[in-house]
């Protein structure tokens, strides 16, 4: 038995099952079950260890036959592309959870039981965030090689054993072949015909059923939510912004989707997700470009895009750091306020605003506000980028709104939403 296990291990292709490991250790007596020189990284960056099966068991998944770890792309099937599948998140700040802790426990138990019943499972290790100092390590456990291929494009590569040695890794459970009735079995009805995505911030886990792994936008939304607390704990500031390199300047752009949807190729990343730390500026997810740096310098400027067609907000203006923190919280879009320009965050928005203010002051980062509805026609795409670039390039006047009605509207919203807002935050 032990010889057969070693032969399988030496093939560099898979891991023996947990049951086989147990049998091998019982038969081996006091001899070490894994030679130390074999428990190291192999070619193509694929590392493997008998410890993987025990690590998977710790996540509730028992390997029935083989576990393929960080397989090459050529060994995986082609991926699909879907969008708009249901995304349920438990643990976002300031909002009711879309499913309960009990439902999350039952769902995870059924998913682990299902994956454990599959002969071959696939494991992939990666990271959220391009900065190793404040990223969130991720382990994907899947019953489908197609899911591994799709998710490997979403995660940054990470050194072998990085996930195993990490103090709080995230786990993605993929159950492509499970019955789509799994949701209704736990009184959860996400109404997803091709599957659904369920993220639990408290458990640092994401569950993907059916073909949900192919909904890249939904997967990134879930991963952003579960990774934010870890990134913050490691000294990073997760922000729902995009990265613009303007000349020699690194600029953080906070804007709704509409103005930039047709000019994302001018940005370093189409995704609204960045990490700012003492090390610099990192992207949450890979861009697909191979010539860009993994970590950019500390931002030189931030630009917040609001939308006001009443004429109260000027087309462009310079903000103080305190004003920038104030407008960061509000994110005004013609009558609608969006704190931190995001659908929802698992980190308290007010704490993010305080941390952002500290970054702006400590690093003397310039702050600007642009109004995308100041003229007769809202600037979109290239016109919007021209507005942003002209704001950065020329000397703009300090922020001086016309009239007091909108200011009162801001204050009413922020006083109700964030009653403990610091007095230094001002309109």
C-alpha distance (Angstrom), angle and dihedral (degrees) to the residues before:
residue distance angle dihedral
X1 . . .
X2 3.80 . .
X3 3.82 92.1 .
X4 3.82 90.6 51.9
X5 3.79 91.3 50.3
X6 3.79 92.5 50.8
X7 3.82 90.6 48.6
X8 3.79 90.6 52.8
X9 3.78 90.5 46.1
X10 3.82 92.7 49.7
X11 3.80 90.5 55.4
X12 3.80 86.9 74.3
X13 3.77 91.6 -138.9
X14 3.77 110.2 96.4
X15 3.77 149.0 -0.9
X16 3.78 125.3 -109.9
X17 3.77 117.4 -111.7
X18 3.79 123.2 -91.3
X19 3.81 90.8 -113.9
X20 3.79 91.0 52.4
X21 3.79 90.3 49.3
X22 3.77 91.4 53.6
X23 3.79 91.1 49.5
X24 3.79 91.8 47.4
X25 3.80 93.2 51.7
X26 3.78 92.4 49.2
X27 3.82 91.0 52.1
X28 3.78 95.4 43.1
X29 3.80 96.8 65.3
X30 3.77 113.0 -160.6
X31 3.81 94.8 -23.0
X32 3.82 114.3 113.3
X33 3.80 110.1 -99.0
X34 3.83 93.9 -144.6
X35 3.83 123.8 42.7
X36 3.80 107.8 -128.1
X37 3.78 94.3 -130.3
X38 3.81 90.2 55.9
X39 3.80 93.8 51.1
X40 3.80 93.0 77.0
X41 3.79 138.2 96.2
X42 3.81 114.6 -69.9
X43 3.78 132.5 -155.8
X44 3.83 122.0 -52.9
X45 3.81 90.3 26.1
X46 3.79 93.2 -74.1
X47 3.78 111.0 142.1
X48 3.77 124.9 -175.2
X49 3.75 138.2 179.7
X50 3.77 137.8 171.2
X51 3.79 83.7 -118.3
X52 3.81 89.9 73.5
X53 3.79 91.8 76.2
X54 3.79 91.0 51.9
X55 3.81 89.7 48.1
X56 3.80 90.4 51.7
X57 3.77 90.6 47.9
X58 3.79 87.4 55.0
X59 3.79 87.1 58.8
X60 3.79 91.7 51.5
X61 3.82 97.4 -100.0
X62 3.83 120.5 119.0
X63 3.81 115.4 -161.7
X64 3.80 107.3 -126.7
X65 3.81 98.3 -172.1
X66 3.81 119.8 -20.8
X67 3.79 137.2 -2.8
X68 3.80 117.4 -154.6
X69 3.81 111.6 -152.7
X70 3.84 123.8 -156.7
X71 3.80 92.8 -22.0
X72 3.78 118.9 -165.8
X73 3.82 118.6 -97.9
X74 3.81 90.7 -113.8
X75 3.80 88.7 61.3
X76 3.79 94.0 56.1
X77 3.78 132.7 75.6
X78 3.79 124.2 -108.8
X79 3.78 116.9 -84.1
X80 3.79 129.3 -122.0
X81 3.79 129.4 -139.1
X82 3.80 124.8 -130.8
X83 3.79 135.4 157.5
X84 3.76 141.2 -170.1
X85 3.81 98.9 38.6
X86 3.83 117.5 153.3
X87 3.82 113.9 -83.0
X88 3.81 115.3 -162.5
X89 3.80 118.0 -171.0
X90 3.77 127.2 -171.3
X91 3.80 116.6 -165.0
X92 3.82 107.6 30.1
X93 3.78 116.2 149.4
X94 3.77 119.4 -97.3
X95 3.80 97.3 1.6
X96 3.78 138.9 91.4
X97 3.80 115.0 -99.0
X98 3.77 114.6 -107.1
X99 3.78 90.3 -136.7
X100 3.78 134.2 17.2
X101 3.79 132.2 -105.4
X102 3.82 89.6 -111.8
X103 3.80 91.4 52.4
X104 3.79 90.3 48.3
X105 3.82 90.9 52.1
X106 3.80 92.7 48.8
X107 3.79 92.6 46.4
X108 3.80 93.0 49.8
X109 3.81 91.2 48.0
X110 3.81 92.0 52.8
X111 3.81 92.4 45.4
X112 3.83 92.8 50.5
X113 3.79 91.3 46.6
X114 3.79 90.6 51.4
X115 3.81 95.3 48.1
X116 3.80 89.9 46.7
X117 3.81 89.2 57.0
X118 3.83 92.5 57.3
X119 3.81 117.0 95.3
X120 3.80 96.9 -139.2
X121 3.78 124.5 31.6
X122 3.78 129.1 -175.9
X123 3.79 127.3 -138.1
X124 3.80 128.6 -165.8
X125 3.80 128.6 179.5
X126 3.79 123.1 -154.9
X127 3.80 143.4 132.9
X128 3.78 142.5 -114.1
X129 3.79 108.3 -131.5
X130 3.80 129.1 35.3
X131 3.81 93.8 -123.1
X132 3.83 111.7 85.3
X133 3.80 91.3 -156.1
X134 3.79 96.6 63.3
X135 3.79 106.5 16.5
X136 3.79 128.8 118.2
X137 3.80 115.4 -118.8
X138 3.81 116.5 -136.8
X139 3.80 134.7 -161.6
X140 3.81 118.4 -163.2
X141 3.82 116.8 -155.2
X142 3.78 111.7 -170.9
X143 3.79 144.1 169.3
X144 3.81 89.0 -151.4
X145 3.81 132.8 64.5
X146 3.82 88.3 -156.8
X147 3.79 89.5 63.7
X148 3.80 91.3 50.9
X149 3.80 90.9 53.6
X150 3.79 91.8 49.5
X151 3.80 96.0 45.6
X152 3.80 94.2 44.1
X153 3.82 87.1 68.4
X154 3.81 90.6 54.2
X155 3.81 97.5 51.5
X156 3.79 131.4 64.6
X157 3.78 116.3 -118.6
X158 3.77 114.8 -102.3
X159 3.81 132.3 -166.4
X160 3.79 119.1 -89.7
X161 3.82 111.8 -87.4
X162 3.82 91.4 15.1
X163 3.80 91.5 117.2
X164 3.80 93.1 44.5
X165 3.80 90.9 52.9
X166 3.79 96.0 42.3
X167 3.80 117.8 110.4
X168 3.82 96.7 -140.0
X169 3.82 114.3 14.0
X170 3.79 123.0 176.0
X171 3.79 120.6 -122.4
X172 3.80 128.0 -146.3
X173 3.80 114.9 -162.8
X174 3.80 114.2 -161.6
X175 3.80 118.9 -166.7
X176 3.78 104.6 174.4
X177 3.81 95.2 161.3
X178 3.80 97.8 45.5
X179 3.81 119.1 113.1
X180 3.80 111.8 -93.2
X181 3.78 87.6 -132.1
X182 3.80 88.2 77.3
X183 3.80 88.8 99.0
X184 3.78 95.6 53.4
X185 3.81 89.3 46.7
X186 3.80 88.6 69.5
X187 3.83 95.6 37.5
X188 3.78 90.6 -99.4
X189 3.80 115.5 130.0
X190 3.82 109.8 -177.0
X191 3.85 91.2 163.4
X192 3.78 93.7 -134.0
X193 3.79 113.9 154.2
X194 3.81 92.6 -169.9
X195 3.80 97.5 33.2
X196 3.77 138.0 -78.0
X197 3.81 142.6 -111.6
X198 3.81 121.3 -124.1
X199 3.81 120.6 -175.2
X200 3.79 124.9 -171.7
X201 3.80 112.2 -166.8
X202 3.80 93.4 -170.2
X203 3.81 92.4 54.3
X204 3.83 93.6 39.4
X205 3.80 88.4 -129.9
X206 3.79 140.2 126.7
X207 3.81 124.2 -162.2
X208 3.81 120.6 -156.8
X209 3.79 118.7 -170.4
X210 3.80 129.0 -171.1
X211 3.79 111.8 -16.1
X212 3.79 94.8 -20.9
X213 3.82 90.5 117.7
X214 3.82 87.1 72.0
X215 3.82 92.8 60.4
X216 3.80 94.8 88.2
X217 3.82 94.9 177.0
X218 3.81 92.1 52.1
X219 3.81 92.5 45.0
X220 3.81 91.3 52.1
X221 3.80 90.7 48.7
X222 3.80 90.8 54.0
X223 3.80 94.2 43.7
X224 3.80 91.5 49.4
X225 3.79 90.7 54.9
X226 3.81 96.2 49.5
X227 3.82 95.0 41.8
X228 3.82 99.2 50.1
X229 3.84 97.6 80.8
X230 3.81 91.3 49.5
X231 3.80 92.8 47.9
X232 3.81 90.8 49.8
X233 3.80 91.4 48.9
X234 3.81 88.8 55.5
X235 3.79 95.0 53.2
X236 3.79 98.7 -94.0
X237 3.79 126.7 128.0
X238 3.85 110.2 -141.8
X239 3.80 110.0 -150.7
X240 3.78 132.5 -178.2
X241 3.79 92.9 -131.5
X242 3.77 138.3 115.9
X243 3.78 126.5 -124.8
X244 3.80 121.6 -118.1
X245 3.80 123.3 -178.8
X246 3.81 107.8 -155.5
X247 3.78 110.8 -178.0
X248 3.79 104.7 -54.3
X249 3.78 92.6 -21.2
X250 3.80 127.6 101.3
X251 3.80 109.6 -147.2
X252 3.80 131.3 -170.4
X253 3.80 111.3 -144.8
X254 3.81 119.3 -158.5
X255 3.79 107.3 -169.2
X256 3.81 141.6 137.1
X257 3.78 118.6 -104.7
X258 3.81 99.0 -105.5
X259 3.83 100.7 69.2
X260 3.80 95.4 47.5
X261 3.80 103.8 33.7
X262 3.81 93.0 104.6
X263 3.81 98.7 39.6
X264 3.78 103.2 50.1
X265 3.80 90.1 118.3
X266 3.81 87.3 71.6
X267 3.79 90.8 60.0
X268 3.78 128.0 77.9
X269 3.79 89.3 -124.8
X270 3.79 132.0 16.6
X271 3.80 90.1 -151.7
X272 3.80 121.3 89.4
X273 3.79 97.2 -129.7
X274 3.81 131.3 105.0
X275 3.79 140.3 154.9
X276 3.80 120.6 -143.2
X277 3.80 117.5 -166.2
X278 3.78 140.2 147.9
X279 3.80 86.5 -83.4
X280 3.81 94.0 58.9
X281 3.80 138.1 -100.4
X282 3.80 120.2 -32.2
X283 3.79 132.6 -176.1
X284 3.79 119.9 -121.5
X285 3.81 94.1 -142.4
X286 3.82 134.8 23.8
X287 3.80 116.2 -92.7
X288 3.78 99.6 -152.2
X289 3.81 90.8 -115.9
X290 3.79 114.7 118.7
X291 3.83 97.9 -167.5
X292 3.80 98.9 62.0
X293 3.81 123.8 94.0
X294 3.77 120.2 -105.3
X295 3.80 91.9 -132.3
X296 3.81 124.3 29.9
X297 3.78 125.1 -159.9
X298 3.80 125.3 -88.1
X299 3.83 108.3 -69.8
X300 3.78 117.5 -91.1
X301 3.80 92.5 -158.5
X302 3.78 144.8 0.9
X303 3.79 125.9 -145.2
X304 3.81 121.9 -159.8
X305 3.80 116.4 -162.9
X306 3.79 117.1 -150.8
X307 3.78 129.2 175.2
X308 3.82 119.6 -135.7
X309 3.81 121.0 155.8
X310 3.84 94.4 177.6
X311 3.79 93.5 81.5
X312 3.79 93.9 -116.7
X313 3.81 96.8 114.6
X314 3.83 116.4 58.9
X315 3.84 119.6 -124.0
X316 3.80 90.9 -106.6
X317 3.78 135.0 -5.4
X318 3.78 143.5 163.9
X319 3.80 118.6 -106.6
X320 3.77 132.4 -156.7
X321 3.82 114.8 -125.1
X322 3.83 88.9 -104.7
X323 3.80 91.2 52.8
X324 3.79 90.8 46.9
X325 3.81 91.0 54.5
X326 3.82 89.1 49.2
X327 3.82 94.4 51.4
X328 3.79 90.7 40.9
X329 3.79 87.7 63.3
X330 3.79 94.4 45.8
X331 3.81 105.8 41.2
X332 3.82 93.1 -174.3
X333 3.80 116.3 -150.7
X334 3.83 110.2 176.8
X335 3.77 98.2 -59.4
X336 3.78 98.4 -20.9
X337 3.79 124.0 95.3
X338 3.80 119.9 -151.8
X339 3.82 114.3 -173.9
X340 3.80 112.3 -136.4
X341 3.82 89.2 -3.6
X342 3.80 89.6 -88.1
X343 3.80 139.5 119.5
X344 3.76 90.2 -127.7
X345 3.75 140.0 -31.6
X346 3.77 132.7 -149.7
X347 3.81 88.1 -145.6
X348 3.80 121.8 73.7
X349 3.85 106.3 -96.5
X350 3.80 92.4 -143.0
X351 3.80 91.0 55.1
X352 3.81 89.0 49.6
X353 3.81 89.9 51.1
X354 3.81 91.5 50.6
X355 3.81 91.1 49.2
X356 3.80 90.7 47.2
X357 3.81 91.0 51.5
X358 3.79 89.9 52.9
X359 3.83 90.8 50.8
X360 3.81 91.9 48.8
X361 3.81 92.4 51.1
X362 3.80 98.0 40.7
X363 3.81 93.6 49.4
X364 3.83 98.1 33.3
X365 3.79 91.7 -124.8
X366 3.82 115.2 -177.3
X367 3.82 115.6 -123.0
X368 3.79 129.4 -153.4
X369 3.80 138.5 178.5
X370 3.81 122.0 -152.6
X371 3.78 125.1 -170.2
X372 3.80 111.7 -144.2
X373 3.82 92.2 -168.8
X374 3.80 99.4 48.8
X375 3.82 95.9 108.3
X376 3.78 136.2 48.5
X377 3.79 90.6 -87.8
X378 3.79 125.2 35.5
X379 3.82 111.2 -120.3
X380 3.78 112.4 -117.6
X381 3.79 133.4 -178.1
X382 3.79 112.2 -18.2
X383 3.81 92.5 7.1
X384 3.78 89.7 56.8
X385 3.79 91.6 49.2
X386 3.82 89.9 50.2
X387 3.81 88.8 53.5
X388 3.81 91.0 51.0
X389 3.80 94.3 45.5
X390 3.81 93.5 47.1
X391 3.81 89.1 50.6
X392 3.79 89.3 53.9
X393 3.79 95.3 43.6
X394 3.80 103.0 46.4
X395 3.77 133.1 51.8
X396 3.78 107.6 -95.7
X397 3.78 126.9 -165.8
X398 3.81 123.7 -107.2
X399 3.79 116.3 -91.1
X400 3.83 110.2 -78.5
X401 3.81 113.7 162.7
X402 3.80 120.3 -159.6
X403 3.79 115.2 -121.0
X404 3.78 130.2 -1.7
X405 3.79 104.7 -108.8
X406 3.81 95.4 90.2
X407 3.80 91.8 44.0
X408 3.81 89.6 56.4
X409 3.81 89.1 49.2
X410 3.80 91.1 53.0
X411 3.78 92.0 48.0
X412 3.80 92.5 48.5
X413 3.80 91.7 52.5
X414 3.79 96.8 44.8
X415 3.81 94.4 43.5
X416 3.81 90.3 54.2
X417 3.81 95.8 41.0
X418 3.80 99.2 38.3
X419 3.83 110.0 20.9
X420 3.81 90.7 167.9
X421 3.80 93.4 56.3
X422 3.83 109.9 143.6
X423 3.79 115.6 -105.8
X424 3.81 90.9 -124.2
X425 3.81 89.0 68.3
X426 3.80 103.0 92.0
X427 3.78 141.5 167.7
